[in-house]
Amino acid sequence: MSLVRKFATVASGTLMSRIFGFTREMFMAAALGTGPVADAFNAAFRFPNTFRRLFAEGAFNSAFVPLFAKEIENNGMDGARRFSEEVFGVLFTVLLFLTIVMELSMPFLVRTIIAPGFVDDPTKFTTTIRMAVIMFPYLACMSLAAMMGGMLNSLHRYFAAAIAPVFLNVILIVVLVYAWWQGYDALAVGYGLSWGVMAAGLVQLAIVWFAVRNAGMRIGFRRPRLTANVKRLLVLALPAAITGGITQINLLINTNIASGAAGAVSSLVYADRIYQLPLGVVGIAVATVLLPELSRALRAGNMQEASSLQNRSVEFTLFLTLPAAAALLVMSEPIVRLLFERGKFGADSTLEVSTLLAIYGIGLPAFVLNKAFIPGFFAREDTRTPMIFAAISMVVNVSIALSLFPFFGARGIVTAEIVSGWLYALLLFFTLVRRGHWGHDRPLLSRIPRLILSAAIMAVAIHYACIHFAPELSSAASLATRAVTVIAIVLGAMVIYFGLAFASGGADLGMIRRSIRRRASTKTDEHQTE
């Protein structure tokens, strides 16, 4: 199976999740707007979600996957199953202890880490604590699910782990629709959403657990022991957790800072939801597939294939991310108005969120490129270097955010994220080049300027289209009129970009397909199907 088809398999599940996520946010915006309950829920949910990215996805998709794949190659499926059981026993025990400690410490955590700005509003502060207590066990479910998702990715079963997150959004949409039908007030809606998050964690864990069983891996519980394999995993996982979760660390810090201004937390979350669509569909797909593929190529000593995998991944990410970034930069306001402006989400909220989204557009390529650069380190079992760069990036983010927030509010926070994201991408890339881990690729270097030019021309066309269709995009127009106009502009922009990209030689689908198609190189590849 070609690399593009593997990207598409993961991206399709992620895209479905993001579409349902948009639907969820549209309902939430109408029900809660950017009011105090929305701030409380988003701040409370950010906490377990950040830990999930740090200790689950960041650690296991970066440290566990290469070790699990190595066990399959060296000791077969039985050795990989034993290794998984050893890790499962330790992970389950740590998560149980962490959950108990965090639940008991939640008032202190909200006051000092999650949302110190809420302390002056007793109702908002208490609501955040209660919602965080309800939702924090979601971390344990999703951490175990992430481990099993890593196993599935190593076994080339990508779809189950990619589709599982859809159920979080489906469950929360059901909660919102039921709350609307029953006429619940905002506070009741917030608590209903909190219980929905907890239920979604159990459902997602069940999905990947059954998928692992169907893949022939029956995991039993073993008494937690620090075996040699588990120690090696922990050595790799700690820096990998920090590195893989750099965006989440920054988001948690930024939530802490933003809690000092009313509505800022929710505005950041709504803008984040939109820019996460291209980041999730492209970036996560590339990172999920590239790590096991690159690890396999390096273990086989095939440096040419490893170089091709890295360069084609960057080519793929830029090909799809540059037009998305350009579109967010020039038409963020019509997008936000179409998706969110109704109910308690008014014109002022649209203006604030759209401004944040436009700034995010500038940093989108960096965030996606990071997903393509990091596997170049992790596949070589080097998690320390990205961790150091992540720490530098965090210091820059916090420094700029604290400096700009008093003057620009949430816009200063997003600016800090963008600067730190680009700094992180440059540090990763130049280190790979300096170490000789990034092969020179003349076709890639010649295509990047052409893709940038194609995206720039497309952005100019979108800008003038938005001016021409301003009445149809305004709040005064009907929802159907706005939707048709936005879709028409997006489709026209796609025709312009892809036409220019292929005409200028910035993209060559046939060459991309031929260059990244590869034969299965192991017995596992021959017998496993997605």
Secondary structure, 3 states (H helix, E strand, C coil): CCHHHHHHHHHHHHHHHHHHHHHHHHHHHHHHCCCHHHHHHHHHHHHHHHHHHHHHHHHHHHHHHHHHHHHHHHHHHHHHHHHHHHHHHHHHHHHHHHHHHHHHHHHHHHHHHHCHHHCCCHHHHHHHHHHHHHHCCHHHHHHHHHHHHHHHHHCCCCHHHHHCCHHHHHHHHHHHHHHHHHCCCHHHHHHHHHHHHHHHHHHHHHHHHHHHHHCCCCCCCCCCCCCHHHHHHHHHHHHHHHHHCHHHHHHHHHHHHHCCCCCHHHHHHHHHHHHHHHHHHHHHHHHHHHHHHHHHHHHCCCHHHHHHHHHHHHHHHHHHHHHHHHHHHHHHHHHHHHHHCCCCCCHHHHHHHHHHHHHHHHHHHHHHHHHHHCHHHHCCCCCHHHHHHHHHHHHHHHHHHHHHHHHHCHHHHHHHHHHHHHHHHHHHHHHHHHCCCCCCCHHHHHHHHHHHHHHHHHHHHHHHHHHHCHHHHCCCCCHHHHHHHHHHHHHHHHHHHHHHHHHHCCCCHHHHHHHHCCCCCCHHHHHCCC
